C-alpha cells in the first residue's frame, strides 16, 4: 500500500509541476503575442503628425509672425575666456577663446554670448576669422568689434545663431555643432 501511495504522491507532484510549467509557458506566450500585436498595430495604423485641422496650422503660423524678429545683435563686450572641451579628452584641457556678448533687440532685453575658440593658425576659414569679418575688423584687432552688429539667424529651437560673415552664407558642417554648443541666450 505504501508503494501505491508513493506512486500517487509522485504523480500529484508531476501533475502540479506540469500545471505550473504550462501556466508559465502560457503567460510568456500571451505576453509575447500582446507585444507583437502592439508592434504590428503601430506599423499598420496611419500616422497622424501634429494638428489634424488646417486652422491649427494657420493659428500656429500667425503666432510665429507675432514673435520678435531678430536678425542682428550688437556686440557689447569682447572678453578673452578659457573653456574646457565638451567631450572626450578635450574635457581635461582648457582652450583659449573669445566670448562676444551681444545685445538683442527684444522687448525683454535678452543678451546672447558667443564663445569662439582662437584658431591655431589664421587660415581664413575659422569661425573666429568669420566672426571678425562679420564685425568688419581684422582678427588681430578683435577688441574693435565692440559696437558692431553680428548677423543672427533664428534656429528651429527658438534660439539665435550667428550667421556667417561671408557672402555665400554657407558654413562648414563641423562648425555647426560647435557653434550650437557655444551659443547661450539669457535675459538681462
C-alpha positions in Angstrom: 0.0 0.0 0.0 2.9 2.3 0.7 4.1 1.8 -2.8 0.8 2.9 -4.2 0.7 6.0 -2.0 4.2 6.9 -3.2 3.2 6.5 -6.8 0.1 8.6 -6.3 2.2 11.2 -4.5 4.8 11.2 -7.3 2.0 11.6 -9.9 0.5 14.5 -7.9 3.9 16.3 -7.8 4.4 15.8 -11.5 0.9 17.0 -12.2 1.3 20.2 -10.1 4.8 20.8 -11.6 3.5 20.3 -15.1 0.5 22.6 -14.4 2.8 25.4 -13.1 5.1 25.0 -16.2 2.1 25.1 -18.5 0.8 28.2 -16.7 4.2 29.9 -17.1 4.5 29.0 -20.7 1.0 30.3 -21.4 1.8 33.6 -19.6 5.0 34.0 -21.7 3.2 33.2 -24.9 0.4 35.7 -24.1 2.9 38.5 -23.2 4.8 37.8 -26.5 1.6 37.8 -28.5 0.5 41.1 -27.0 3.8 42.7 -27.7 3.8 41.5 -31.3 0.2 42.7 -31.8 1.1 46.2 -30.4 4.1 46.4 -32.6 2.2 45.3 -35.7 -0.7 47.7 -34.9 1.7 50.7 -34.8 3.2 49.6 -38.1 -0.2 49.3 -39.8 -2.2 52.2 -38.4 -2.0 55.6 -40.1 0.4 58.1 -38.6 -1.0 61.5 -37.6 1.7 64.1 -37.3 0.7 67.2 -35.3 -2.6 69.0 -35.7 -5.4 67.4 -37.6 -7.2 70.7 -38.5 -5.8 73.2 -41.0 -6.9 76.0 -38.7 -4.5 74.8 -36.1 -1.7 75.2 -38.6 -2.9 78.7 -39.6 -3.1 79.8 -36.0 0.5 78.5 -35.3 1.8 80.3 -38.4 0.0 83.5 -37.3 1.6 83.2 -33.9 5.1 82.8 -35.4 4.6 86.1 -37.3 3.9 87.8 -34.0 7.2 86.6 -32.5 10.0 89.1 -32.1 12.0 89.3 -35.3 15.8 89.5 -34.6 18.2 89.5 -37.4 21.3 91.0 -35.7 22.8 91.6 -32.3 25.2 94.4 -31.2 28.5 93.4 -29.7 28.6 95.0 -26.2 31.8 93.3 -24.9 34.7 91.1 -26.1 36.2 89.0 -23.3 39.1 86.5 -23.6 38.0 83.3 -21.9 39.3 79.8 -21.5 36.8 76.9 -21.6 37.0 73.2 -21.2 36.1 71.0 -24.1 32.7 69.4 -24.3 33.6 65.7 -24.7 36.4 63.2 -24.8 39.9 64.1 -23.8 39.2 67.8 -24.5 37.4 67.9 -21.1 40.8 67.7 -19.4 42.3 70.7 -21.1 41.3 74.3 -21.5 41.1 76.1 -24.8 41.7 79.8 -25.3 38.9 81.7 -26.9 36.9 84.9 -27.0 33.4 85.5 -25.7 31.3 88.0 -27.6 28.4 89.5 -25.5 25.6 90.6 -27.8 22.6 92.8 -27.0 19.4 91.6 -28.8 16.6 94.0 -29.8 13.8 92.2 -28.0 11.2 93.6 -25.6 12.6 91.5 -22.7 16.2 92.8 -23.3 17.8 89.5 -24.0 21.5 89.1 -24.3 23.5 86.4 -26.0 27.0 85.2 -25.5 29.0 83.5 -28.3 32.3 81.8 -27.4 34.7 81.2 -30.2 38.0 79.4 -29.9 41.1 81.1 -31.0 42.5 79.2 -34.0 46.0 77.6 -34.1 46.7 79.3 -37.4 44.9 82.0 -39.4 43.6 80.2 -42.5 40.8 82.5 -43.4 38.2 79.8 -42.8 37.9 79.5 -39.0 34.9 80.7 -37.0 37.0 83.3 -35.3 38.0 84.8 -38.6 34.5 84.6 -40.0 33.0 86.4 -36.9 35.8 89.0 -37.1 34.9 89.5 -40.8 31.2 89.9 -40.0 32.2 92.6 -37.5 34.4 94.3 -40.1 37.5 94.0 -38.1 40.8 92.1 -38.6 41.3 89.2 -36.3 44.4 90.9 -34.7 42.2 93.8 -33.6 39.2 91.8 -32.3 38.6 94.2 -29.5 37.4 96.8 -32.1 34.3 94.6 -32.6 32.5 96.3 -29.7 29.6 98.2 -31.2 29.5 96.1 -34.4 26.4 94.2 -35.5 26.6 90.5 -36.0 24.0 88.8 -38.3 21.8 86.4 -36.4 19.5 83.6 -37.7 16.6 82.1 -35.7 17.1 78.4 -35.3 14.4 75.7 -35.2 14.6 75.5 -31.3 13.7 79.2 -31.0 17.2 80.4 -30.1 19.5 82.5 -32.3 22.7 81.5 -34.1 25.4 83.8 -35.5 25.1 83.8 -39.3 28.2 83.5 -41.4 30.0 86.6 -42.4 30.8 85.6 -45.9 28.6 86.4 -48.9 27.7 82.8 -49.7 26.0 82.2 -46.4 27.5 78.7 -46.1 29.2 77.2 -43.0 31.2 74.1 -42.8 29.4 71.1 -41.2 32.0 70.6 -38.5 31.5 74.2 -37.3 27.7 73.8 -37.0 27.9 71.5 -34.0 30.5 73.6 -32.2 28.5 76.8 -33.0 25.4 75.3 -31.4 27.3 74.4 -28.3 28.9 77.9 -27.9 25.7 80.0 -28.2 23.9 80.9 -25.0 20.9 83.3 -24.5 19.8 84.8 -21.3 17.6 87.6 -20.1 19.2 90.7 -18.7 
